[in-house]
Amino acid sequence: MCQIFAGQSPERYSSEARSVRLGGHVTSIRLETAYWEILEEVSKAQNMTLGKFLTTLHDEVLDLRGEVQNFTSLLRCACLTYVEEVRGNTARENALRIEATSAA
């Protein structure tokens, strides 16, 4: 029953830290490889580099909430949202591209 979960390649769930600049400050974000792959996919779909996507997302959360609590968890949930609600849904994918283009 759990083979789909237990049988994953260890590389998929190994964590990787990446250095990024957010709000003018360099910080390190540690995520599992699977999340970095999804974030790369999202940023590419938005015609942005990963760094630009992360900065834009961080800035948007600041505008909406006034602060960013646990950005790493936000990124994991953003990946889940993308996989559950956007990936494979042509209308949602197109809407995301249009929104990204109009924001640029």
GIDA-V605960 format. One line per field, one symbol per residue. phi: phi as a letter, one per 40 degrees, with the letter a starting at -180 (. if undefined). psi: psi as a letter, one per 40 degrees, with the letter a starting at -180 (. if undefined). burial: b if it has 9 or more other ideal C-beta (glycine too) atoms within 8 Angstrom, else e. Layout:
phi=???
psi=???
burial=???
This chain:
phi=.cdccccccdccbccacbcbbbfgbcbbbbbcddccccccccccccfbccdccccccdcccdccbgabcfcccdccccccccccbbdgbdcccccccccccccc
psi=deddddeihdddeiihhihihhfehhihhhiidddddddddddddefiidddddddddddddddeeihhgddddddddddddddedhegdddddddddddddd.
burial=eeeeeeeeeeebbeebeeebebeeeeeebebbbebbebbbbbbebbebebebbbbbbbbebbeeeeebeebbebbbebbebbbeebeeeeebbeebbeebeeee
